Amino acid sequence: MALCAFSQAANAAPKVPAANDLLRAMSQAEQKAEFYGVMVTNRRGEPGETVRIWRDGAKRRLEWLSPPVRRGDVLVDDGQNVWLYHRNENAAVQTKSLRRERMSFSGEAKTVGSGQVAGRRAWIVELGRRDGRNKRRIWIDAATKVRLRAERVDEKGRVEATALQYPRVLPTGFSFESAVVDGEKGEAWLRYTDGARRFSIFQQRARHASTQNSAPRAVDGAWYRQSAGSRLLGVGLPGDTAQTVMRSVR
């Protein structure tokens, strides 16, 4: 009888850790994580990106493998400053490093199961907003507690794709210079230059997914529009092409 009880205990499923304990461990682990890997980002209707990434705590190095227009670009972040080298332009841009994300959440967190990501066993934590509109799921490595995957889910259970919007039409002579992107907040700052002038496109995810698309309009010397649930602001655009450029952002 005792042997049978011991056998059942040995075969029992591992204890499910509390969601808040997992999130706390993840936050601590990501401050000192060391790893190397390849990250693939897919966008609806657009070519994806493949990036080779090295990470050492707050420090990281990214090298783009695809698409062809970005192949060979390199980003180096020492935790305080970021250097982004553009191979096609043979030029580098320096910006300040973004603060590492702090886990701040007002709502319910629960562990909803486990799964596999890139061959690694992970616990799945679901974060639900109090208003019930959207949820987030995070896959946390069961051994290292590093985040392996994250996705947003709307109230109908559909996975939301957080895609970077950018202009498909540029003024003559202008090309991409640099980008600062915060995927968790849904914010981005894209810069373009012709060597003498610059303009910027700012993107911010709207609080309400129902935000309607709108035509560009002038606001205090800049150009504003809404597209695919995001607010877009163009600053420094040449006046004769401003509306065309802003309409092409998607």
C-alpha positions, -999 to +999 in steps of 0.1 A: +000+000+000+028+024+009+047+014-022+016+022-043+012+056-027+049+064-033+045+054-070+016+077-074+035+106-058+065+100-081+042+102-111+023+133-099+025+164-121+049+191-109+034+217-086+021+247-106+039+279-094+020+310-085+018+335-113+031+364-092+061+343-081+068+335-118+066+372-128+088+383-100+114+356-109+112+366-146+119+402-138+150+393-117+162+368-143+161+392-172+184+416-154+212+390-156+202+367-184+230+356-208+220+339-240+225+338-277+199+330-303+180+339-335+148+359-332+122+358-360+095+385-362+064+381-385+041+409-396+008+405-414+012+410-451+049+420-448+082+402-449+094+392-415+128+399-399+154+375-387+179+388-361+208+372-344+209+384-308+234+382-280+222+392-245+242+398-213+219+413-187+212+449-197+237+446-226+227+433-260+239+430-296+216+425-326+226+416-361+200+415-389+200+385-412+169+395-432+151+411-450+178+420-476+173+457-471+184+453-434+209+425-438+242+435-420+227+462-398+240+460-363+226+474-330+248+475-298+233+485-265+255+487-234+226+495-211+231+533-213+237+541-249+226+525-282+246+525-314+228+515-346+248+509-377+231+509-411+251+489-436+234+504-468+241+540-457+275+531-440+264+553-412+258+549-374+233+566-351+237+569-313+207+572-289+200+566-253+192+531-241+155+526-231+149+518-195+144+481-190+108+471-185+095+469-149+067+445-142+038+468-133+003+454-137-031+462-123-053+432-128-054+394-123-024+372-130-027+334-131-007+304-143-028+287-170-006+258-179+027+249-195+040+244-230+071+242-252+089+272-268+120+264-290+123+231-272+122+246-238+095+239-212+077+270-201+050+280-177+022+301-193+011+332-173-021+350-183-025+387-173-061+399-175-072+436-174-098+444-148-121+458-175-119+424-194-110+440-227-076+425-234-052+399-220-016+391-222+001+357-222+037+352-213+057+320-216+083+319-189+112+293-190+106+268-163+143+265-155+158+299-161+126+320-156+135+341-187+106+352-209+105+331-241+073+344-258+046+370-253+013+377-270-018+399-266-053+384-268-084+405-274-118+400-256-129+375-284-098+353-279-080+365-310-042+370-308-033+405-316-003+412-338+018+442-327+032+453-360+054+483-366+038+507-391+060+527-414+057+548-446+056+530-479+063+563-497+092+586-489+101+620-502+128+620-530+162+615-515+151+603-481+159+569-466+155+552-432+180+564-405+171+548-372+143+535-349+135+533-312+108+508-305+090+498-273+069+468-283+053+464-248+039+499-248+032+499-286+053+530-292+079+537-319+100+566-332+112+562-368+137+587-383+144+594-420+170+616-436+183+629-469+217+638-455+208+674-447+172+672-433+153+648-411+117+639-404+102+616-378+072+593-376+059+586-341+035+557-335+015+550-303-010+522-297-044+537-290-060+527-257-092+516-275-089+490-303-119+507-320-098+537-330-109+544-366-086+551-396-085+588-405-071+611-432-039+631-423-045+665-409-022+694-399-017+699-361+006+725-348+030+722-377+029+684-377+007+658-394-016+635-375-037+605-384-051+572-370-044+539-386-050+502-375-055+511-338-025+534-336-020+572-334+006+585-359+024+618-359+047+630-386+071+658-376+094+677-400+079+663-432+085+683-464+053+702-470+047+691-506+048+654-497+036+653-461+000+641-468+012+615-493+038+601-468+014+600-439-013+583-460+012+556-469+020+547-432+005+513-424 
